């Protein structure tokens, strides 16, 4: 069985994970099933941990003097609300 790794966007090829998944699939009792899945989760979490990428890029925005209503999005700084823009009289 091939698991899809989340970070690398390619299949996770791990023979031990395959063995544990087969063991869980063929388990005859709940304890064996849960232990196999716990071991799989530990391996996958260690090999492909969650990644949180955070950056604060510096955005330089140039507007004409007669344009109003410009505001940066509070979360996604590259997202502009064009509907709030207006031309000053």
N, C-alpha and C positions, 0 to 999 in steps of 0.2 A: 504494500500500500504506500502511496506517495502523499505526503502532507504538503500543503502549500504554506511555505514560510511567509510571514506577513511583511517583514522588513525587506527581504531581498527579492520578493516577487518572483521566485523560482521555486521549484519543488524542493522540499526538504528530504534529502536522501539519508536516512539513518536506519541501519539494519536493526539496531536495538529497539527503536520505536516501532518498527514493523513487527518485531517479535512480541513486544508488549501488547500491541493492538490485536494481534492474532490470539494471544493469551486471554485478553479481555473478551474477545468474541467467542472463544471456546470455553470460558470459565463455567464451572459447574456450581460455584457458590458465590455469594455476593462479596465476601471478603477478598477473594482472589480477583474478582472483576474490579472492585474499587481500588485495590492496591496497584493493579496493572495500569489503570487510568491515572492514578496519582503519579506513578513513575513516568508515564508519558508526559504528563503536564509538567513535571519537574525538568525533564530533558528539553522539552520544547521551550519552556520559559527561560532556561539557561542558555540554550543555543540561539534563540531568537527573541531576546527580551524586548519589551515595549519601548519605543523610542518617542520621546516628546521633544520636538525641535522648536525652539523659540528664538526669535531674532527680532531686533528692533531696527529695521533698515531706516536710513535717513532719506526721506523723500523731499525733493525740492520741487515745488510747484510754482509755475509762473502764470499769472493771470493778468489780463488787461485791467486797467483801473476802473473801467465801466462795467465790470462783471461782479455781481453780488450773489449771496446765498451759498458760497463755497464753504464746505465743512468736510473734514476728513472723517471717514468711518471709524468708530471707536475701536473696532477689532481688526478689520482688514483695511490697512491704510492705502492699499492700491485700489480700493473700491470707491467710486464716486457716485453721488446721487445727482445725476444730470437734471432731474426734474425740479430740483430746488434752485438751480442756477437761473439767474435773470440778468437782463441788461439794465443798468441804472440809467435813469433819464437825464 
